[in-house]
Amino acid sequence: MNDTSSRPLRLGTRRSKLAMAQSGQVAEAVRQLTGRPVELVEITTYGDVSRESLAQIGGTGVFVSALRDALLAGEIDFAVHSLKDLPTTQPDDLALAAVPPREDPRDVLIARDGLTFEALPEGARIGTGSPRRMAQLNAWARELGKNIETVPIRGNIDTRIGFVTDGELDAVVLAAAGLARIGRSAEVTQFLETDAVLPAPGQGALAIECAMTNAPLAATLAELDDPYTRAAVTAERSLLAALEAGCSAPVGALADLLADGQIVTEMRLRGVVGTTDGKTLVQLSTTGPVPSSREEAVAMGRELAAAMLDKGAAGLMGERAL
């Protein structure tokens, strides 16, 4: 890397506690890999300052664009994103250099009095800003023969948990991975099984991006890549793209690897799309060999999306705000 090898690598990150925590973990891994210091450069994104709901501001890319602009302007060397925030089309001038091993992809419930979802009272108020979570929570409540009210909320993890501790809400639903990364998993009252609530495509995974022109850095960062995680999230995001849904649409997807003993033999991809009231859900799955290339992973997502569209998924996607 010519004479720049002694200067610190600049890692662009959002300012939230969660973003700083996950970027700090990647910074440490890159330090160990390169022997170079890594400094965090805090960047404010539109999604951080806007008070509107994600569905209103379009969802896709609102946490990502400012970081990508800084990368292309050479203000930072690489960036760390929550992979579920990335738009499904990758810009030609940026390399998705690494997708490290994924944290727990599940959603979790943090409820008052240590309650589980099944034990919540009739009419319980559950906070989430995600149409995907609303659709599946309402469908699950209906299966249990109870009514709940899903309440749209925004804010960081502290703010969201605060709604429960202050007694404003009975529960909130958050991502397990985020709580693990900031050391707050002990507050979880229930890990929501994926049979009940499928996570957002890419949930629990991180994306490390750098400029396509910086081939040496891209090659170094690639050592942090986990091929299984990459195959799984590629299939999930391909499903999302084929359903033409931004990250504010009510789509859940999860690819998990099925092992025979110690050997991973197959990948199962599950997808769900539904109306936010939970009255109509289209939920399908497919299983096949673990994709050995990006093209195979993309094909798996597209095929499942096509089957979901055949079952009426398209009519359920009409809730995107204009």
URVENVEN-V97365 format. One line per field, one symbol per residue. ss: DSSP state (A for helix, B for strand, O for the rest). psi: psi as a letter, one per 30 degrees, with the letter a starting at -180 (. if undefined). burial: 1 if it has 24 or more other C-alpha atoms within 12 Angstrom, else 0. A space follows every 10 residues. Layout:
BEGIN
ss = ???
psi = ???
burial = ???
END
This chain:
BEGIN
ss = OAAAAAOOBB BBBOOOAAAA AAAAAAAAAA AAAAOOOBBB BBOOOAAAAO OOOAAAAOOO OOOOAAAAAA AAOOOOOBBB BBAAAOOOOO OOOBBBBBOO OOOOOOBBBB BAAAOOOOOO OOOBBBBOOO AAAAAAAAAA AAAOOOOBBB BOOOOOAAAA AAAAAOOOOO BBBBBAAAAA AOOOAAAOOB BOOOOOOOOO OOOOOBBBBB BOOOAAAAAA AAAAOOAAAA AAAAAAAAAA AAOOOOOOOO BBBBBBBBBB OOBBBBBBBB BBBBOOOOOO BBBBBBBBBO OOOAAAAAAA AAAAAAAAAA OOAAAAOOOO OO
psi = hbgfffkkkj jkllfleeee eeeeeeeeee eeefgkkkkk jkkklefefk flleeegfdj ffgeeeeeee effgflellk lkeffklfkk kfgkkiekjl kkljflllkj llgglleffk lkgkjkkkgj eeeeeeeeee eeefhlklkk kklllleeee eeeeefgelf llklkeeeee fghgfffkfk kjkffejklk kgkfllkjkl kffieeeeee efffkjeeee eefeeefeee efghklgfli kkkkklkkkj bfkkelkkkk lkklkffgej kjkllkkalk kfleeeeeee eeeeeeeeee ggeeffgggk k.
burial = 0000000011 1111111111 1111111011 0001000111 1111111100 0011110111 1111111111 1100111111 1111111101 0001111111 1111111111 1100011101 1001111111 1111111111 1000001111 1111111001 1111000011 1111111111 1100101111 1101011111 1111111111 1101001111 1101101111 1111111111 1111111111 1111111000 0000001111 1111111101 1111111101 1000001111 1111111110 0011011011 00
END
